[in-house]
């Protein structure tokens, strides 16, 4: 799933076995909102094993996200104005930084989330921000 420009919203979904360069299952260059979804068995040869988002804002709620990245952000990689992750289970492995989540930007909010990750670089097994 690739989203560019206009806001992308995805509810009540299951994505399995995604594989790409960045964002194994979802690559977004716009505003991204995911809720009540499951992303599993997702891989990226670069950053963001499951989700790669570079846009104004990224919101992920009530989701289970699982991924492996050869770069940063085993499950989730975000950069942009704001990232909000709530009521989620995030599991990832990264050969770079941020085993579960790699995020940069003006604002990052994570609440009621379970993060499990391994970052082979040693910087932020669960979270790199």
Secondary structure, 3 states (H helix, E strand, C coil): CEECCCCEEEEEEEEECCEECCCCCEEECCCEEEEEEEEEEEEECCCCCCEEEEEEEEEEECCEEEEEECCCCCCEEEEEEEEEEECCEEEEEECCCCCCEEEEEEEEEEECCEEEEEECCCCCCCEEC
